[in-house]
Every structure is written in C-alpha cells, then in structure tokens.
C-alpha cells in the first residue's frame, strides 16, 4: 500500500480539494486563506509538496487529487492499529468498544465484514 501519511495541514488541504475538485489553484489558495487563515504561499507550498509526493496533480492551474479519501483513511487506520495495538485488530476493537453497546444493525454490518474478510 502506498504511504498515504498526511500531516494535519496536508489533510486539511486534501479534504478541501476532495470537496472542490477540479479546482483552480488560485481559488484554492483563496479558500485556504478564508477557512484556515493561511498565506497564499502556504497553500501553494502545500500544493507543490503534495504534488511531488503523488497526492495531487496541478496542471494548467487546475488541482485534482491522485489519491482517494478512502485510501488515506485506510492507511491511517492501519497505522493506528499497528502503532497502538501491535497490529492486533481484536485488541483495537476491544479498546474501541470499551463498554459501548452496538446496535443490531452495527453488529450485523460487522458480522458481514468479518465473514467477507475471513479465510473460509
């Protein structure tokens, strides 16, 4: 799996591009100023950095994503499980639930996911 690690500012920019794409780079920088208080140069530096890392494409002043939101979320989720729980998905689920009750619908959705992901 591609290294999809994003730092907070990078994720904020990516989130905005996912919402607006395709988006003009100048218009994107302006939105970043409005929403995040960033200087224009900060937005353009992040666009350049994320383009260099293969997350974004900036052609003819139009910015689009090359990596989907789901890919980033999957990478981040796996990184949390690996870092905090030694890769143990059951330990992660136990910590996540920690006394929380699942609805019948949630239980059924999880059961289906487990069955689909299982070896058998």
Secondary structure by P-SEA (a helix, b strand, c coil): cccccccaaaaaaaaaaaacccccaaaaaaaaaacccccaaaaaaaaaaaaaaccccccccbbbbcccaaaaaaaaaaaaaaacccccaaaaaaaaaccccccaaaaaaaaaaaaaaccc
